[in-house]
Amino acid sequence: MSLIDELASQPGVMAAGEYAYRGDRFSYVGQLTEELARMASIMCRTTSMALHMQVDMLKEMGRDCGCAPAQGWSVKGKDYTVCVRANVFCFIDNKSNELNNIMKFLNEHIASDEGAMV
């Protein structure tokens, strides 16, 4: 079973996918249409690039906040949370209360050196 399939099968995960850092490919499993998955991969890639830039700027300013290198991010909305680690993303149903378990899963299955922007 692939990492994406395994992530998508976790309790509370509505959809999971991955994107290429070049922005030319993505794959997904779950409750998204092809078009929504494409838009999600673009959003996740763009947000990850911005996050890396901001962390690098903080570090250059001499403010090592302990968040460099950036390894991922999450944002919580009313109904679901988007989590990204390296180039893997997932949408979690907030009603499931599984965010901590999913973050633990991502941390255990994706090496900390993955996710460096190329």
N, C-alpha and C positions, 0 to 999 in steps of 0.2 A: 504494500500500500504506500502511495506517495505521501509526502509530508502534507500536501494540500488536501488530499483525501482524508488523511488522519485528522487534520485540523478541522475540516468541515464536519467530521463525525462527532466532534466534541459537543457535550451538552451546551446549549445556548448559542452555538454558532449558526448564524443564518446563511452565511456564505463565506468562502475563503478563496484566495487566489494568489497569484504572483505576477510580477511584471518585470520586463527587461529594463535595466537601467538606461538603455538607449531609447526606450520608449516605443520600440517597434513591435513588441509582442506582449501578450498576457494570456493567462489561462485562469479558469475559475471553476468552482463547484458550488452549487447551492441555489438559493432563492433570489437570483438576479437574472434579469434578461441579458442577452449578449451586449446590448447597447449600454445598459447600466453598468455592467462589469467593465466595459471598455472605459466609460467615464470614471469609474471608481479607480481603475488602474492609473489613469492620467492624473487624477487628483492625488492619489497616494504617492506617485513618483514626484510630482511637482512639490508637494508638501515636504517630502523627504529631502529634496534638493534644497529647499529654503531652510529647513531645520539644520542641515549640515552647514550651510553658509553662515547662519546665525551663531551656531556653536563655535565655528572657526573664528568668527569675528570676536566673540567674547574672549576666546583664548588668546588671540592676538593683542587684545587690549589689556592683557595681564590679569584677566579675571577667570582663572581656572575654576569653574563652578563644579567640577567633577562630572560634567556631562559630556566631556570630549573623550573619545570620539562618540558622536551620537549613534545610538544603535537602534532607535525606533521612536515611536510616538503613538499617542492615542488621543482621541477626542470623543467626548460623550455628548450625545444629543438626547432629546426627549425619549425616543423609543429605542435607539440602538447606539452602540459605541463602535467606532472604527479603531482597530489596532493594527500597527505596522511594525514589523521587526525585519531588518534587512530589506529584501524585496518581496516579502510575504505580507499579505493583508487579510483581515477578516472583519466581518460585521457580527456583533454580538447583540442579541436581544437583551435589553436592560432588565426585563422582567425575570430573566433567568438567574440573575445574581452570580454569574459565572466569570466575571471579569478577572478576578485574581487567579482563578484556575487556568484561564486561557493565557494570561501573561506568564504564568509559571510554565505552561506547556511550550510557549514560544521561546522562553529563555532556555529551557532544557533541550529543545530540538534544533535551535539555530545558534551556531557558534558565535561568540561575541566579536570575532574578527570579521564575520560576514557583514555586509551592509556598507562597506566603504564605497563611496561614490567613485565611479571610474570616469 
